[in-house]
């Protein structure tokens, strides 16, 4: 029983998954903030680029 507990505590596969999940959540939150802050400017830039390239 002691050996099983020791192996369980040394197993870090779950920890890796949790770290990746936290990282993914942080990246998603950052992307949401960036898009909400710069969305109108990016849309304007995109529309100007389309107009200059003659696609609109």
C-alpha positions in Angstrom: 0.0 0.0 0.0 2.8 2.4 0.9 4.5 1.7 -2.5 1.2 2.5 -4.3 0.8 5.8 -2.5 4.5 6.7 -3.2 4.0 5.9 -7.0 0.8 8.0 -7.0 2.5 11.0 -5.5 5.4 10.7 -8.0 3.1 10.5 -11.0 2.9 14.0 -12.5 0.8 13.3 -15.6 -2.2 15.0 -14.0 -0.1 18.0 -13.0 1.1 18.5 -16.6 -2.5 18.4 -17.8 -3.6 21.0 -15.2 -0.7 23.2 -16.2 -1.6 23.1 -19.8 -5.3 23.7 -19.0 -4.3 26.8 -17.0 -2.0 28.1 -19.7 -4.8 27.5 -22.4 -7.3 29.4 -20.2 -4.9 32.3 -19.7 -4.2 32.5 -23.5 -7.9 32.4 -24.2 -8.6 35.2 -21.7 -5.7 37.3 -23.1 -7.0 36.8 -26.7 -10.5 37.9 -25.6 -9.2 41.0 -24.0 -7.0 41.9 -27.0 -9.9 41.3 -29.4 -12.3 43.3 -27.4 -9.9 46.2 -27.0 -8.5 46.3 -30.5 -11.4 44.8 -32.5 -12.7 48.1 -34.0 -9.2 49.3 -35.0 -8.4 45.9 -36.6 -11.7 45.9 -38.5 -11.0 49.4 -39.8 -7.5 48.4 -40.8 -8.8 45.3 -42.6 -11.5 47.3 -44.5 -8.9 49.8 -45.6 -6.6 47.0 -46.8 -9.5 45.4 -48.7 -10.3 48.7 -50.3 -6.7 49.4 -51.4 -6.4 45.9 -52.9 -9.7 46.4 -54.7 -11.5 43.6 -53.1 -14.5 45.4 -51.8 
